Amino acid sequence: MDDQNNDAAKPASFGACAMRFVEIVTEIAREAKLPGYGIEAWNRLAPLVAMDQFLLVGRGKQQLDWAGAVAAMDKWARISSFDSALRRLEEVGALVFMELDEWDMMENPEAKLRTMTVFEFDAVGKLFRIDAFR
């Protein structure tokens, strides 16, 4: 594949990339309950992520590299039913601050959780750090 095709698939901004990351995670969370689902579904995030330097700092302050983050997201996706709505998004340099309203549709679809996530991008536009807050 040539660079022109790679650039065409790349989101236009860091904010768009962060939104695309959330969209893919939401899609995978829905697919995880279907027959034929496998952990390789998470490979769809790979073009957005600097996998060799990736760090996820979770809501409990646990720190996960890319493999650990995929394993944790996969476990979560298999047992949850997730939906979200964007409240605010602000892009400042290589940082994206995203505020979401989230619902766990299996536990209590009426209970909304407001979250803040900070996405950090490297010099080539790859996501390398996510900090999640409640």
MILOVO-263619 format. One record per residue (C-alpha): residue number from 1; residue in one letter; y, x, z. Coordinates in steps of 0.001 Angstrom, whole numbers. Layout:
N
+-----+-----+---------+---------+---------+
!   n ! res !      yy !      xx !      zz !
+-----+-----+---------+---------+---------+
! NUM !   A !       Y !       X !       Z !
...
+-----+-----+---------+---------+---------+
This chain:
134
+-----+-----+---------+---------+---------+
!   n ! res !      yy !      xx !      zz !
+-----+-----+---------+---------+---------+
!   1 !   M !       0 !       0 !       0 !
!   2 !   D !    3444 !    1398 !    -841 !
!   3 !   D !    6462 !    1635 !    1466 !
!   4 !   Q !    8239 !   -1212 !    -306 !
!   5 !   N !    5418 !   -3623 !     618 !
!   6 !   N !    5380 !   -2329 !    4209 !
!   7 !   D !    9131 !   -2860 !    4525 !
!   8 !   A !    8867 !   -6387 !    3116 !
!   9 !   A !    6391 !   -7308 !    5860 !
!  10 !   K !    8555 !   -5777 !    8598 !
!  11 !   P !   10834 !   -8146 !   10547 !
!  12 !   A !   14525 !   -7716 !    9722 !
!  13 !   S !   15646 !   -6913 !   13270 !
!  14 !   F !   14298 !   -5980 !   16688 !
!  15 !   G !   14911 !   -9562 !   17794 !
!  16 !   A !   12902 !  -10879 !   14859 !
!  17 !   C !   10118 !   -8419 !   15672 !
!  18 !   A !   10004 !   -9575 !   19314 !
!  19 !   M !    9897 !  -13210 !   18152 !
!  20 !   R !    7089 !  -12388 !   15711 !
!  21 !   F !    5143 !  -10685 !   18519 !
!  22 !   V !    5393 !  -13865 !   20640 !
!  23 !   E !    4442 !  -16066 !   17671 !
!  24 !   I !    1306 !  -14001 !   16989 !
!  25 !   V !     310 !  -13995 !   20676 !
!  26 !   T !     720 !  -17800 !   20751 !
!  27 !   E !   -1376 !  -18182 !   17578 !
!  28 !   I !   -4129 !  -15969 !   18986 !
!  29 !   A !   -4096 !  -17841 !   22300 !
!  30 !   R !   -4823 !  -21048 !   20359 !
!  31 !   E !   -7543 !  -19409 !   18234 !
!  32 !   A !   -9294 !  -17853 !   21248 !
!  33 !   K !  -11047 !  -21144 !   22050 !
!  34 !   L !  -12441 !  -21590 !   18538 !
!  35 !   P !  -15843 !  -20514 !   17245 !
!  36 !   G !  -15722 !  -17161 !   15495 !
!  37 !   Y !  -12850 !  -15806 !   17566 !
!  38 !   G !  -13099 !  -12116 !   18439 !
!  39 !   I !  -10959 !   -9493 !   20121 !
!  40 !   E !  -10153 !   -8033 !   16687 !
!  41 !   A !   -7669 !  -10922 !   16273 !
!  42 !   W !   -5254 !   -8802 !   18319 !
!  43 !   N !   -5184 !   -6268 !   15464 !
!  44 !   R !   -2593 !   -8565 !   13846 !
!  45 !   L !     -63 !   -7140 !   16319 !
!  46 !   A !    -769 !   -3536 !   15293 !
!  47 !   P !    1901 !   -3298 !   12536 !
!  48 !   L !    4575 !   -4144 !   15122 !
!  49 !   V !    3435 !   -1752 !   17862 !
!  50 !   A !    3531 !    2004 !   18523 !
!  51 !   M !     -10 !    1887 !   19912 !
!  52 !   D !    -191 !    5547 !   20965 !
!  53 !   Q !    2821 !    5281 !   23303 !
!  54 !   F !    2724 !    1571 !   24193 !
!  55 !   L !    3241 !     465 !   27792 !
!  56 !   L !    3121 !   -3084 !   29166 !
!  57 !   V !    4608 !   -3509 !   32615 !
!  58 !   G !    3289 !   -6881 !   33735 !
!  59 !   R !    4746 !   -9469 !   36044 !
!  60 !   G !    2786 !   -7952 !   38930 !
!  61 !   K !    4141 !   -4506 !   37918 !
!  62 !   Q !     739 !   -3355 !   36657 !
!  63 !   Q !    1042 !    -823 !   33840 !
!  64 !   L !   -1231 !   -1087 !   30814 !
!  65 !   D !   -1550 !    1030 !   27692 !
!  66 !   W !   -2253 !    -676 !   24358 !
!  67 !   A !   -6025 !    -948 !   24882 !
!  68 !   G !   -5518 !   -2289 !   28406 !
!  69 !   A !   -2856 !   -4743 !   27224 !
!  70 !   V !   -5141 !   -6073 !   24473 !
!  71 !   A !   -8020 !   -6489 !   26951 !
!  72 !   A !   -5741 !   -8336 !   29399 !
!  73 !   M !   -4219 !  -10575 !   26699 !
!  74 !   D !   -7677 !  -11316 !   25333 !
!  75 !   K !   -8986 !  -12347 !   28760 !
!  76 !   W !   -5915 !  -14518 !   29329 !
!  77 !   A !   -6114 !  -16134 !   25867 !
!  78 !   R !   -9738 !  -17165 !   26327 !
!  79 !   I !   -8964 !  -19180 !   29487 !
!  80 !   S !   -5424 !  -20477 !   28996 !
!  81 !   S !   -3627 !  -22928 !   26786 !
!  82 !   F !    -136 !  -21584 !   26338 !
!  83 !   D !    3069 !  -22821 !   24802 !
!  84 !   S !    6637 !  -21566 !   25000 !
!  85 !   A !   10168 !  -22312 !   23909 !
!  86 !   L !   12896 !  -19751 !   23397 !
!  87 !   R !   15918 !  -20175 !   25675 !
!  88 !   R !   17887 !  -17017 !   24915 !
!  89 !   L !   17498 !  -13816 !   22956 !
!  90 !   E !   19866 !  -10874 !   23053 !
!  91 !   E !   19481 !   -7649 !   21117 !
!  92 !   V !   21247 !   -4597 !   22565 !
!  93 !   G !   20530 !   -1376 !   20721 !
!  94 !   A !   16760 !    -868 !   20712 !
!  95 !   L !   16237 !   -3459 !   23486 !
!  96 !   V !   15551 !   -7170 !   23134 !
!  97 !   F !   15995 !   -9454 !   26141 !
!  98 !   M !   14036 !  -12677 !   25679 !
!  99 !   E !   14144 !  -15627 !   28038 !
! 100 !   L !   11363 !  -18169 !   27525 !
! 101 !   D !   10288 !  -21432 !   29061 !
! 102 !   E !    6493 !  -21251 !   29264 !
! 103 !   W !    3846 !  -23866 !   29957 !
! 104 !   D !     180 !  -23470 !   30843 !
! 105 !   M !   -1126 !  -26566 !   29113 !
! 106 !   M !   -4518 !  -26443 !   30876 !
! 107 !   E !   -3312 !  -26203 !   34468 !
! 108 !   N !    -173 !  -28319 !   34486 !
! 109 !   P !    1624 !  -29079 !   31222 !
! 110 !   E !    4590 !  -30468 !   33157 !
! 111 !   A !    5133 !  -27247 !   35145 !
! 112 !   K !    7537 !  -24935 !   33360 !
! 113 !   L !    7807 !  -21251 !   34149 !
! 114 !   R !   10953 !  -19423 !   33074 !
! 115 !   T !   10304 !  -15808 !   32128 !
! 116 !   M !   12338 !  -12829 !   31016 !
! 117 !   T !   10763 !  -10175 !   28839 !
! 118 !   V !   12353 !   -6937 !   27721 !
! 119 !   F !   11022 !   -5442 !   24481 !
! 120 !   E !   11858 !   -1806 !   23733 !
! 121 !   F !   11610 !    -233 !   20279 !
! 122 !   D !   11313 !    3381 !   19173 !
! 123 !   A !   13342 !    5207 !   16495 !
! 124 !   V !   11112 !    3915 !   13674 !
! 125 !   G !   11299 !     294 !   14834 !
! 126 !   K !    7928 !       2 !   16562 !
! 127 !   L !    7544 !   -1849 !   19838 !
! 128 !   F !    6544 !     644 !   22524 !
! 129 !   R !    7324 !   -1020 !   25830 !
! 130 !   I !    7299 !   -4540 !   27228 !
! 131 !   D !    8540 !   -5375 !   30719 !
! 132 !   A !    7700 !   -8922 !   31851 !
! 133 !   F !    9458 !  -10743 !   34700 !
! 134 !   R !    9240 !  -14189 !   36300 !
+-----+-----+---------+---------+---------+
